[in-house]
């Protein structure tokens, strides 16, 4: 059974989440920061474990990036 990507608010505190995400990048150079992001994607993708949900998330993230930063 495949699930749908949850787009509803699901974090108790977005500010705490953003602080945690931002703090995790402190004192890293650009390459290390990109590697941290990739590591987080891999770890959280494994935790989610549903390829259908991951496909939806990757597609939506790409659309959002392309809209925010058009070529």
PDB file as gemmi writes it, atoms N, CA and C in Angstrom:
CRYST1    1.000    1.000    1.000  90.00  90.00  90.00 P 1                      
ATOM      1  N   UNK A   1       0.841  -1.175   0.000  1.00  0.00           N  
ATOM      2  CA  UNK A   1       0.000   0.000   0.000  1.00  0.00           C  
ATOM      3  C   UNK A   1       0.892   1.246   0.000  1.00  0.00           C  
ATOM      4  N   UNK A   2       0.686   2.104  -0.970  1.00  0.00           N  
ATOM      5  CA  UNK A   2       1.446   3.340  -1.043  1.00  0.00           C  
ATOM      6  C   UNK A   2       0.679   4.469  -0.382  1.00  0.00           C  
ATOM      7  N   UNK A   3       1.403   5.321   0.278  1.00  0.00           N  
ATOM      8  CA  UNK A   3       0.818   6.472   0.950  1.00  0.00           C  
ATOM      9  C   UNK A   3       0.942   7.702   0.068  1.00  0.00           C  
ATOM     10  N   UNK A   4       0.253   8.753   0.446  1.00  0.00           N  
ATOM     11  CA  UNK A   4       0.371  10.044  -0.220  1.00  0.00           C  
ATOM     12  C   UNK A   4       1.253  10.939   0.633  1.00  0.00           C  
ATOM     13  N   UNK A   5       1.978  11.818  -0.019  1.00  0.00           N  
ATOM     14  CA  UNK A   5       2.815  12.782   0.674  1.00  0.00           C  
ATOM     15  C   UNK A   5       1.936  13.679   1.534  1.00  0.00           C  
ATOM     16  N   UNK A   6       2.270  13.809   2.801  1.00  0.00           N  
ATOM     17  CA  UNK A   6       1.510  14.654   3.722  1.00  0.00           C  
ATOM     18  C   UNK A   6       1.951  16.102   3.542  1.00  0.00           C  
ATOM     19  N   UNK A   7       1.058  16.940   3.059  1.00  0.00           N  
ATOM     20  CA  UNK A   7       1.353  18.361   2.856  1.00  0.00           C  
ATOM     21  C   UNK A   7       0.722  19.232   3.935  1.00  0.00           C  
ATOM     22  N   UNK A   8       0.070  18.604   4.897  1.00  0.00           N  
ATOM     23  CA  UNK A   8      -0.506  19.348   6.017  1.00  0.00           C  
ATOM     24  C   UNK A   8       0.576  19.637   7.056  1.00  0.00           C  
ATOM     25  N   UNK A   9       0.366  20.669   7.847  1.00  0.00           N  
ATOM     26  CA  UNK A   9       1.317  20.983   8.908  1.00  0.00           C  
ATOM     27  C   UNK A   9       1.475  19.766   9.805  1.00  0.00           C  
ATOM     28  N   UNK A  10       2.719  19.340   9.982  1.00  0.00           N  
ATOM     29  CA  UNK A  10       2.961  18.110  10.727  1.00  0.00           C  
ATOM     30  C   UNK A  10       4.035  18.281  11.802  1.00  0.00           C  
ATOM     31  N   UNK A  11       4.676  19.443  11.838  1.00  0.00           N  
ATOM     32  CA  UNK A  11       5.675  19.732  12.870  1.00  0.00           C  
ATOM     33  C   UNK A  11       5.024  20.565  13.957  1.00  0.00           C  
ATOM     34  N   UNK A  12       5.367  20.264  15.190  1.00  0.00           N  
ATOM     35  CA  UNK A  12       4.800  21.020  16.309  1.00  0.00           C  
ATOM     36  C   UNK A  12       5.302  22.456  16.330  1.00  0.00           C  
ATOM     37  N   UNK A  13       6.568  22.653  15.946  1.00  0.00           N  
ATOM     38  CA  UNK A  13       7.155  23.982  16.038  1.00  0.00           C  
ATOM     39  C   UNK A  13       8.131  24.191  14.886  1.00  0.00           C  
ATOM     40  N   UNK A  14       7.669  24.906  13.864  1.00  0.00           N  
ATOM     41  CA  UNK A  14       8.511  25.141  12.693  1.00  0.00           C  
ATOM     42  C   UNK A  14       9.746  25.963  13.032  1.00  0.00           C  
ATOM     43  N   UNK A  15       9.627  26.882  13.985  1.00  0.00           N  
ATOM     44  CA  UNK A  15      10.760  27.719  14.353  1.00  0.00           C  
ATOM     45  C   UNK A  15      11.877  26.875  14.968  1.00  0.00           C  
ATOM     46  N   UNK A  16      11.524  25.951  15.851  1.00  0.00           N  
ATOM     47  CA  UNK A  16      12.526  25.060  16.434  1.00  0.00           C  
ATOM     48  C   UNK A  16      13.170  24.184  15.365  1.00  0.00           C  
ATOM     49  N   UNK A  17      12.355  23.709  14.420  1.00  0.00           N  
ATOM     50  CA  UNK A  17      12.890  22.903  13.322  1.00  0.00           C  
ATOM     51  C   UNK A  17      13.876  23.712  12.487  1.00  0.00           C  
ATOM     52  N   UNK A  18      13.492  24.929  12.123  1.00  0.00           N  
ATOM     53  CA  UNK A  18      14.375  25.766  11.310  1.00  0.00           C  
ATOM     54  C   UNK A  18      15.678  26.051  12.059  1.00  0.00           C  
ATOM     55  N   UNK A  19      15.586  26.340  13.350  1.00  0.00           N  
ATOM     56  CA  UNK A  19      16.793  26.585  14.147  1.00  0.00           C  
ATOM     57  C   UNK A  19      17.699  25.353  14.150  1.00  0.00           C  
ATOM     58  N   UNK A  20      17.109  24.171  14.311  1.00  0.00           N  
ATOM     59  CA  UNK A  20      17.880  22.934  14.322  1.00  0.00           C  
ATOM     60  C   UNK A  20      18.552  22.720  12.970  1.00  0.00           C  
ATOM     61  N   UNK A  21      17.814  22.944  11.890  1.00  0.00           N  
ATOM     62  CA  UNK A  21      18.372  22.788  10.556  1.00  0.00           C  
ATOM     63  C   UNK A  21      19.497  23.787  10.313  1.00  0.00           C  
ATOM     64  N   UNK A  22      19.265  25.028  10.665  1.00  0.00           N  
ATOM     65  CA  UNK A  22      20.265  26.067  10.488  1.00  0.00           C  
ATOM     66  C   UNK A  22      21.513  25.788  11.332  1.00  0.00           C  
ATOM     67  N   UNK A  23      21.311  25.421  12.585  1.00  0.00           N  
ATOM     68  CA  UNK A  23      22.438  25.134  13.489  1.00  0.00           C  
ATOM     69  C   UNK A  23      23.282  23.963  12.996  1.00  0.00           C  
ATOM     70  N   UNK A  24      22.659  23.002  12.353  1.00  0.00           N  
ATOM     71  CA  UNK A  24      23.409  21.835  11.882  1.00  0.00           C  
ATOM     72  C   UNK A  24      24.411  22.215  10.795  1.00  0.00           C  
ATOM     73  N   UNK A  25      24.221  23.370  10.159  1.00  0.00           N  
ATOM     74  CA  UNK A  25      25.122  23.835   9.092  1.00  0.00           C  
ATOM     75  C   UNK A  25      26.216  24.771   9.614  1.00  0.00           C  
ATOM     76  N   UNK A  26      26.149  25.142  10.887  1.00  0.00           N  
ATOM     77  CA  UNK A  26      27.153  26.049  11.447  1.00  0.00           C  
ATOM     78  C   UNK A  26      28.559  25.475  11.281  1.00  0.00           C  
ATOM     79  N   UNK A  27      29.475  26.338  10.892  1.00  0.00           N  
ATOM     80  CA  UNK A  27      30.903  26.014  10.779  1.00  0.00           C  
ATOM     81  C   UNK A  27      31.227  24.995   9.694  1.00  0.00           C  
ATOM     82  N   UNK A  28      30.296  24.743   8.776  1.00  0.00           N  
ATOM     83  CA  UNK A  28      30.578  23.869   7.642  1.00  0.00           C  
ATOM     84  C   UNK A  28      30.858  24.732   6.416  1.00  0.00           C  
ATOM     85  N   UNK A  29      31.766  24.275   5.552  1.00  0.00           N  
ATOM     86  CA  UNK A  29      31.958  24.998   4.298  1.00  0.00           C  
ATOM     87  C   UNK A  29      30.845  24.594   3.330  1.00  0.00           C  
ATOM     88  N   UNK A  30      30.816  25.196   2.144  1.00  0.00           N  
ATOM     89  CA  UNK A  30      29.719  24.929   1.201  1.00  0.00           C  
ATOM     90  C   UNK A  30      29.618  23.456   0.825  1.00  0.00           C  
ATOM     91  N   UNK A  31      30.753  22.823   0.597  1.00  0.00           N  
ATOM     92  CA  UNK A  31      30.746  21.399   0.240  1.00  0.00           C  
ATOM     93  C   UNK A  31      30.223  20.531   1.365  1.00  0.00           C  
ATOM     94  N   UNK A  32      30.650  20.814   2.578  1.00  0.00           N  
ATOM     95  CA  UNK A  32      30.171  20.054   3.731  1.00  0.00           C  
ATOM     96  C   UNK A  32      28.678  20.285   3.953  1.00  0.00           C  
ATOM     97  N   UNK A  33      28.239  21.505   3.732  1.00  0.00           N  
ATOM     98  CA  UNK A  33      26.825  21.837   3.903  1.00  0.00           C  
ATOM     99  C   UNK A  33      25.966  21.077   2.893  1.00  0.00           C  
ATOM    100  N   UNK A  34      26.419  21.018   1.639  1.00  0.00           N  
ATOM    101  CA  UNK A  34      25.676  20.249   0.619  1.00  0.00           C  
ATOM    102  C   UNK A  34      25.678  18.762   0.970  1.00  0.00           C  
ATOM    103  N   UNK A  35      26.815  18.285   1.493  1.00  0.00           N  
ATOM    104  CA  UNK A  35      26.897  16.877   1.878  1.00  0.00           C  
ATOM    105  C   UNK A  35      25.963  16.576   3.048  1.00  0.00           C  
ATOM    106  N   UNK A  36      25.870  17.498   4.004  1.00  0.00           N  
ATOM    107  CA  UNK A  36      24.935  17.331   5.120  1.00  0.00           C  
ATOM    108  C   UNK A  36      23.502  17.234   4.602  1.00  0.00           C  
ATOM    109  N   UNK A  37      23.137  18.116   3.660  1.00  0.00           N  
ATOM    110  CA  UNK A  37      21.790  18.062   3.083  1.00  0.00           C  
ATOM    111  C   UNK A  37      21.539  16.714   2.407  1.00  0.00           C  
ATOM    112  N   UNK A  38      22.526  16.226   1.666  1.00  0.00           N  
ATOM    113  CA  UNK A  38      22.380  14.932   0.998  1.00  0.00           C  
ATOM    114  C   UNK A  38      22.243  13.807   2.019  1.00  0.00           C  
ATOM    115  N   UNK A  39      23.034  13.856   3.074  1.00  0.00           N  
ATOM    116  CA  UNK A  39      22.940  12.842   4.132  1.00  0.00           C  
ATOM    117  C   UNK A  39      21.560  12.852   4.780  1.00  0.00           C  
ATOM    118  N   UNK A  40      21.038  14.053   5.032  1.00  0.00           N  
ATOM    119  CA  UNK A  40      19.699  14.156   5.620  1.00  0.00           C  
ATOM    120  C   UNK A  40      18.646  13.568   4.693  1.00  0.00           C  
ATOM    121  N   UNK A  41      18.750  13.849   3.395  1.00  0.00           N  
ATOM    122  CA  UNK A  41      17.802  13.293   2.424  1.00  0.00           C  
ATOM    123  C   UNK A  41      17.852  11.773   2.464  1.00  0.00           C  
ATOM    124  N   UNK A  42      19.048  11.207   2.470  1.00  0.00           N  
ATOM    125  CA  UNK A  42      19.176   9.745   2.481  1.00  0.00           C  
ATOM    126  C   UNK A  42      18.637   9.139   3.772  1.00  0.00           C  
ATOM    127  N   UNK A  43      18.988   9.728   4.912  1.00  0.00           N  
ATOM    128  CA  UNK A  43      18.507   9.203   6.191  1.00  0.00           C  
ATOM    129  C   UNK A  43      16.990   9.288   6.312  1.00  0.00           C  
ATOM    130  N   UNK A  44      16.432  10.442   5.961  1.00  0.00           N  
ATOM    131  CA  UNK A  44      14.985  10.610   6.082  1.00  0.00           C  
ATOM    132  C   UNK A  44      14.225   9.799   5.029  1.00  0.00           C  
ATOM    133  N   UNK A  45      14.817   9.641   3.840  1.00  0.00           N  
ATOM    134  CA  UNK A  45      14.193   8.792   2.818  1.00  0.00           C  
ATOM    135  C   UNK A  45      14.124   7.348   3.286  1.00  0.00           C  
ATOM    136  N   UNK A  46      15.195   6.879   3.910  1.00  0.00           N  
ATOM    137  CA  UNK A  46      15.185   5.526   4.451  1.00  0.00           C  
ATOM    138  C   UNK A  46      14.120   5.393   5.538  1.00  0.00           C  
ATOM    139  N   UNK A  47      13.992   6.417   6.365  1.00  0.00           N  
ATOM    140  CA  UNK A  47      12.988   6.394   7.428  1.00  0.00           C  
ATOM    141  C   UNK A  47      11.571   6.357   6.844  1.00  0.00           C  
ATOM    142  N   UNK A  48      11.326   7.142   5.806  1.00  0.00           N  
ATOM    143  CA  UNK A  48      10.002   7.152   5.163  1.00  0.00           C  
ATOM    144  C   UNK A  48       9.734   5.804   4.513  1.00  0.00           C  
ATOM    145  N   UNK A  49      10.679   5.334   3.717  1.00  0.00           N  
ATOM    146  CA  UNK A  49      10.624   3.980   3.185  1.00  0.00           C  
ATOM    147  C   UNK A  49       9.621   3.703   2.085  1.00  0.00           C  
ATOM    148  N   UNK A  50       8.832   4.652   1.676  1.00  0.00           N  
ATOM    149  CA  UNK A  50       7.806   4.452   0.655  1.00  0.00           C  
ATOM    150  C   UNK A  50       8.215   5.219  -0.600  1.00  0.00           C  
ATOM    151  N   UNK A  51       8.569   4.487  -1.663  1.00  0.00           N  
ATOM    152  CA  UNK A  51       9.054   5.139  -2.879  1.00  0.00           C  
ATOM    153  C   UNK A  51       8.017   6.060  -3.511  1.00  0.00           C  
ATOM    154  N   UNK A  52       6.749   5.735  -3.392  1.00  0.00           N  
ATOM    155  CA  UNK A  52       5.712   6.603  -3.954  1.00  0.00           C  
ATOM    156  C   UNK A  52       5.716   7.961  -3.248  1.00  0.00           C  
ATOM    157  N   UNK A  53       5.804   7.950  -1.938  1.00  0.00           N  
ATOM    158  CA  UNK A  53       5.863   9.200  -1.173  1.00  0.00           C  
ATOM    159  C   UNK A  53       7.129   9.973  -1.536  1.00  0.00           C  
ATOM    160  N   UNK A  54       8.242   9.270  -1.652  1.00  0.00           N  
ATOM    161  CA  UNK A  54       9.497   9.932  -2.007  1.00  0.00           C  
ATOM    162  C   UNK A  54       9.444  10.523  -3.410  1.00  0.00           C  
ATOM    163  N   UNK A  55       8.850   9.817  -4.362  1.00  0.00           N  
ATOM    164  CA  UNK A  55       8.692  10.370  -5.723  1.00  0.00           C  
ATOM    165  C   UNK A  55       7.885  11.658  -5.688  1.00  0.00           C  
ATOM    166  N   UNK A  56       6.798  11.655  -4.919  1.00  0.00           N  
ATOM    167  CA  UNK A  56       5.976  12.855  -4.800  1.00  0.00           C  
ATOM    168  C   UNK A  56       6.778  14.008  -4.199  1.00  0.00           C  
ATOM    169  N   UNK A  57       7.552  13.718  -3.162  1.00  0.00           N  
ATOM    170  CA  UNK A  57       8.335  14.749  -2.486  1.00  0.00           C  
ATOM    171  C   UNK A  57       9.411  15.314  -3.410  1.00  0.00           C  
ATOM    172  N   UNK A  58      10.134  14.445  -4.113  1.00  0.00           N  
ATOM    173  CA  UNK A  58      11.173  14.907  -5.028  1.00  0.00           C  
ATOM    174  C   UNK A  58      10.572  15.745  -6.154  1.00  0.00           C  
ATOM    175  N   UNK A  59       9.445  15.305  -6.699  1.00  0.00           N  
ATOM    176  CA  UNK A  59       8.810  16.051  -7.790  1.00  0.00           C  
ATOM    177  C   UNK A  59       8.345  17.422  -7.310  1.00  0.00           C  
ATOM    178  N   UNK A  60       7.715  17.475  -6.156  1.00  0.00           N  
ATOM    179  CA  UNK A  60       7.228  18.749  -5.634  1.00  0.00           C  
ATOM    180  C   UNK A  60       8.389  19.680  -5.295  1.00  0.00           C  
ATOM    181  N   UNK A  61       9.438  19.142  -4.706  1.00  0.00           N  
ATOM    182  CA  UNK A  61      10.603  19.968  -4.383  1.00  0.00           C  
ATOM    183  C   UNK A  61      11.213  20.555  -5.650  1.00  0.00           C  
ATOM    184  N   UNK A  62      11.300  19.771  -6.692  1.00  0.00           N  
ATOM    185  CA  UNK A  62      11.868  20.271  -7.958  1.00  0.00           C  
ATOM    186  C   UNK A  62      11.001  21.366  -8.551  1.00  0.00           C  
ATOM    187  N   UNK A  63       9.695  21.169  -8.564  1.00  0.00           N  
ATOM    188  CA  UNK A  63       8.782  22.194  -9.075  1.00  0.00           C  
ATOM    189  C   UNK A  63       8.941  23.482  -8.271  1.00  0.00           C  
ATOM    190  N   UNK A  64       9.002  23.370  -6.955  1.00  0.00           N  
ATOM    191  CA  UNK A  64       9.147  24.553  -6.105  1.00  0.00           C  
ATOM    192  C   UNK A  64      10.453  25.290  -6.378  1.00  0.00           C  
ATOM    193  N   UNK A  65      11.552  24.551  -6.575  1.00  0.00           N  
ATOM    194  CA  UNK A  65      12.836  25.181  -6.875  1.00  0.00           C  
ATOM    195  C   UNK A  65      12.797  25.864  -8.229  1.00  0.00           C  
ATOM    196  N   UNK A  66      12.238  25.171  -9.222  1.00  0.00           N  
ATOM    197  CA  UNK A  66      12.178  25.762 -10.564  1.00  0.00           C  
ATOM    198  C   UNK A  66      11.305  27.003 -10.603  1.00  0.00           C  
ATOM    199  N   UNK A  67      10.251  27.032  -9.819  1.00  0.00           N  
ATOM    200  CA  UNK A  67       9.396  28.227  -9.749  1.00  0.00           C  
ATOM    201  C   UNK A  67      10.091  29.367  -9.015  1.00  0.00           C  
ATOM    202  N   UNK A  68      10.820  29.038  -7.955  1.00  0.00           N  
ATOM    203  CA  UNK A  68      11.471  30.066  -7.148  1.00  0.00           C  
ATOM    204  C   UNK A  68      12.699  30.640  -7.854  1.00  0.00           C  
ATOM    205  N   UNK A  69      13.404  29.787  -8.580  1.00  0.00           N  
ATOM    206  CA  UNK A  69      14.641  30.211  -9.235  1.00  0.00           C  
ATOM    207  C   UNK A  69      14.616  29.785 -10.706  1.00  0.00           C  
ATOM    208  N   UNK A  70      13.777  30.446 -11.505  1.00  0.00           N  
ATOM    209  CA  UNK A  70      13.709  30.062 -12.922  1.00  0.00           C  
ATOM    210  C   UNK A  70      15.026  30.353 -13.628  1.00  0.00           C  
ATOM    211  N   UNK A  71      15.285  29.591 -14.662  1.00  0.00           N  
ATOM    212  CA  UNK A  71      16.522  29.782 -15.441  1.00  0.00           C  
ATOM    213  C   UNK A  71      16.414  30.974 -16.328  1.00  0.00           C  
TER     214      UNK A  71                                                      
END                                                                             
